[in-house]
Amino acid sequence: MKRSSVILSVAFLIMFVLFCLALKKEVGASEESKQGCDSEKTIDDYTKKIESNPNDAKVYKDRGNAHKRTGNNREAIRDFDKAIELDPQYADTYNDRGIAYWRLKNQEQAIKDFDKAIELDPEYSNAYHNRGMTYWKLGNKEKFIEDLKTSSRLGDKKSQDFLRSKGIQW
């Protein structure tokens, strides 16, 4: 009996690691930030747009996502901070900043941002998924499963696939 539970634990861990690796490049990127990935939109293009309209929160958010895609998460956070200053009610920006913090291994700040995204939009499945992944990183498996169940109920396919692979109903 003990051997079978060890095997199941190892299998669960291996599947989770594979799941995380598959998500690593786009850990919960919002649909909007994925749509903003057009190759012709470079950081320079966003900077020019900001110069012509320095009060456009969405352009700061988009430039932040461009920085995040290049791996420059600190610069991304600066742009997300400015976007939040200009429009503190936009849940996507908190989610995207949370991802940047997650990538910098600042899990506590990432959770705060995912919490704020959920507060602003209680049906934001991606924010629940991202917060759940962060709880896993922190070793809180109960909150991890709870958030993935909520995300799944809200329609997040990544969460649904993962829970389904573990035989967990949501």
C-alpha positions in Angstrom: 0.0 0.0 0.0 2.8 2.4 0.9 4.6 1.7 -2.4 1.5 2.5 -4.5 1.0 5.8 -2.8 4.6 6.8 -3.4 4.2 5.8 -7.0 1.0 7.9 -7.3 2.7 10.8 -5.6 5.7 10.7 -8.0 3.3 10.3 -11.0 1.3 13.3 -9.8 4.5 15.4 -9.4 5.8 14.4 -12.9 2.5 15.3 -14.5 2.4 18.6 -12.7 6.0 19.4 -13.8 5.1 18.6 -17.4 2.0 20.8 -17.0 4.0 23.7 -15.7 6.6 23.4 -18.4 3.9 23.5 -21.0 2.6 26.7 -19.5 5.9 28.3 -18.7 6.1 30.5 -21.8 2.6 31.8 -21.4 1.7 31.3 -17.7 -1.8 32.5 -17.9 -1.4 35.3 -20.4 -4.7 37.0 -20.8 -6.5 36.6 -24.1 -6.1 40.3 -24.7 -2.3 40.2 -24.2 -2.1 37.2 -26.5 -4.0 39.2 -29.2 -1.5 42.0 -28.7 1.4 39.8 -29.9 1.3 41.1 -33.5 4.9 41.2 -34.7 4.6 44.7 -36.1 3.8 46.1 -32.7 7.2 46.6 -31.1 8.1 48.3 -27.9 9.2 51.3 -30.0 5.8 51.5 -31.5 4.2 51.5 -28.1 6.7 54.1 -26.9 5.7 56.4 -29.8 2.0 55.9 -29.0 2.7 56.8 -25.3 4.5 60.0 -26.4 1.5 61.1 -28.4 -1.0 60.1 -25.7 0.7 59.7 -22.3 -2.6 59.1 -20.5 -3.6 55.9 -22.4 -3.5 53.1 -19.8 -4.0 50.4 -22.5 -0.9 51.4 -24.4 1.2 51.1 -21.2 -0.4 47.7 -20.5 0.4 46.6 -24.1 4.0 47.8 -23.8 4.3 46.0 -20.5 3.2 42.8 -22.2 5.7 43.4 -25.0 8.4 43.8 -22.3 7.2 40.6 -20.6 7.3 38.7 -23.8 11.0 39.6 -24.2 11.7 38.5 -20.6 12.1 42.1 -19.3 9.7 41.6 -16.4 11.0 44.5 -14.3 10.3 47.0 -17.2 7.0 45.3 -17.7 6.1 45.9 -14.1 6.9 49.6 -14.5 4.5 49.9 -17.4 1.8 47.9 -15.6 2.2 50.2 -12.6 1.7 53.3 -14.8 -1.3 51.6 -16.5 -2.8 50.9 -13.1 -2.2 54.4 -12.0 -4.1 55.6 -15.0 -6.9 53.0 -14.9 -7.0 51.1 -11.5 -10.2 49.2 -12.5 -8.8 47.1 -15.3 -8.4 43.5 -14.1 -6.3 42.4 -17.0 -3.5 44.7 -16.0 -3.3 43.2 -12.4 -3.3 39.7 -13.9 -0.5 40.6 -16.3 1.6 42.3 -13.6 1.0 39.3 -11.4 2.5 37.1 -14.1 5.6 39.4 -14.3 6.0 39.1 -10.5 5.5 35.3 -10.7 8.3 35.1 -13.3 10.5 37.2 -11.0 9.7 34.6 -8.2 7.9 37.2 -6.1 5.0 34.9 -5.4 3.5 37.0 -2.6 3.1 40.1 -4.8 1.8 37.9 -7.7 -1.0 36.6 -5.4 -1.9 40.2 -4.4 -2.2 41.1 -8.0 -4.3 38.0 -8.9 -6.5 38.7 -5.8 -7.1 42.3 -7.1 -7.9 41.0 -10.6 -10.4 38.6 -9.1 -11.9 41.4 -6.9 -12.4 43.5 -10.0 -13.7 40.7 -12.1 -15.0 37.7 -10.0 -15.4 35.6 -13.2 -11.9 36.1 -14.4 -11.0 32.4 -14.9 -7.4 33.1 -15.9 -6.7 35.0 -12.7 -7.9 32.1 -10.6 -5.8 29.7 -12.7 -2.7 31.9 -12.2 -3.3 32.3 -8.5 -3.7 28.6 -8.2 -0.4 28.0 -10.0 1.2 30.4 -7.6 -0.2 28.7 -4.6 1.2 25.4 -5.9 4.7 27.1 -6.1 4.2 28.1 -2.4 3.3 24.6 -1.5 -0.4 25.2 -0.7 -2.0 22.4 -2.6 -5.4 22.9 -1.1 -5.7 26.5 -2.4 -4.1 25.4 -5.7 -6.9 22.8 -6.3 -9.6 25.2 -5.0 -8.5 27.9 -7.5 -8.2 25.4 -10.4 -11.7 24.1 -9.6 -13.1 27.7 -9.7 -11.2 28.4 -12.9 -12.5 25.2 -14.5 -16.1 26.1 -13.5 -15.6 29.4 -15.2 -14.4 27.7 -18.4 -10.6 27.7 -18.3 -9.5 24.8 -20.5 -6.0 24.5 -19.0 -7.4 24.0 -15.5 -10.1 21.6 -16.8 -7.5 19.5 -18.6 -5.3 19.3 -15.6 -8.0 18.4 -13.1 -9.5 15.9 -15.6 -6.1 14.3 -15.9 -6.1 13.8 -12.1 -9.6 12.6 -11.9 -10.7 15.6 -9.9 -14.2 17.0 -10.6 -14.9 20.6 -10.5 
